Amino acid sequence: MANIASAEKQRRQAEKKKARNRAGKSTLRTTLKKGRAAIQGGDADKETLSGSYSAIDKAAKRGLIKENTANRYKARLAAASKRSAAK
């Protein structure tokens, strides 16, 4: 238990940030799963990919994932989509 008021406030803020980050990452993971499933199912259209890209970019902008990680996710989605379309 914190004895200093500022330490207690920092603990409260950290809890709020943790909850917000966990929710954001969960949303990102769900969106990625839906995008990957759509690509594998063969019914991936521009809107599905666009939605996945948007979620990835938002997560990177908010600091949930790093910029390079976001670029890697998008590149892998694009490559999978291209492979799926080629079949």
C-alpha positions as CSV (number, residue, x, y, z in Angstrom):
1,M,0.0,0.0,0.0
2,A,1.4,3.4,-1.0
3,N,2.0,5.9,1.8
4,I,2.4,8.9,-0.5
5,A,-0.5,10.5,-2.2
6,S,1.3,10.8,-5.6
7,A,2.3,7.2,-5.5
8,E,-1.3,6.2,-4.8
9,K,-2.5,8.3,-7.7
10,Q,0.1,6.8,-10.0
11,R,-1.1,3.3,-9.0
12,R,-4.7,4.3,-9.9
13,Q,-3.6,5.7,-13.3
14,A,-1.5,2.6,-14.1
15,E,-4.6,0.4,-13.4
16,K,-6.7,2.5,-15.8
17,K,-4.0,2.4,-18.5
18,K,-3.6,-1.3,-18.0
19,A,-7.3,-1.9,-18.5
20,R,-7.4,0.3,-21.5
21,N,-4.4,-1.4,-23.1
22,R,-5.7,-4.9,-22.4
23,A,-9.1,-4.0,-24.0
24,G,-7.3,-2.4,-27.0
25,K,-5.0,-5.4,-27.6
26,S,-7.9,-7.8,-27.2
27,T,-9.9,-5.9,-29.9
28,L,-6.8,-5.9,-32.2
29,R,-6.4,-9.7,-31.8
30,T,-10.0,-10.3,-32.5
31,T,-9.9,-8.2,-35.6
32,L,-6.8,-9.9,-36.8
33,K,-8.4,-13.3,-36.2
34,K,-11.4,-12.3,-38.3
35,G,-9.2,-11.0,-41.1
36,R,-7.1,-14.1,-41.2
37,A,-10.2,-16.3,-41.1
38,A,-11.8,-14.4,-43.9
39,I,-8.6,-14.7,-46.0
40,Q,-8.4,-18.5,-45.3
41,G,-12.1,-18.9,-46.1
42,G,-11.6,-17.2,-49.4
43,D,-14.2,-14.5,-48.8
44,A,-11.8,-11.7,-48.0
45,D,-12.8,-8.5,-49.7
46,K,-11.3,-5.0,-49.7
47,E,-13.4,-4.0,-46.7
48,T,-12.2,-6.8,-44.6
49,L,-8.5,-6.0,-45.3
50,S,-9.2,-2.3,-44.9
51,G,-10.8,-2.9,-41.5
52,S,-7.9,-5.0,-40.4
53,Y,-5.3,-2.4,-41.6
54,S,-7.3,0.3,-39.8
55,A,-7.3,-1.6,-36.5
56,I,-3.6,-2.3,-36.8
57,D,-2.8,1.4,-37.5
58,K,-4.9,2.6,-34.6
59,A,-3.2,0.2,-32.2
60,A,0.2,1.4,-33.4
61,K,-0.9,5.1,-33.1
62,R,-2.1,4.4,-29.5
63,G,1.1,2.7,-28.6
64,L,-0.4,-0.8,-28.1
65,I,2.0,-2.2,-30.6
66,K,5.2,-0.8,-32.1
67,E,5.2,0.7,-35.6
68,N,7.4,-2.1,-37.0
69,T,5.1,-4.7,-35.6
70,A,2.1,-3.0,-37.2
71,N,3.9,-3.0,-40.6
72,R,4.8,-6.7,-40.2
73,Y,1.2,-7.6,-39.4
74,K,-0.1,-5.7,-42.5
75,A,2.6,-7.2,-44.8
76,R,1.7,-10.7,-43.7
77,L,-2.1,-10.0,-44.1
78,A,-1.4,-8.6,-47.6
79,A,0.8,-11.6,-48.6
80,A,-1.8,-14.1,-47.3
81,S,-4.5,-12.3,-49.2
82,K,-2.4,-12.3,-52.4
83,R,-1.8,-16.1,-52.0
84,S,-5.5,-16.7,-51.4
85,A,-6.5,-14.7,-54.4
86,A,-4.0,-16.6,-56.6
87,K,-5.7,-19.9,-55.8
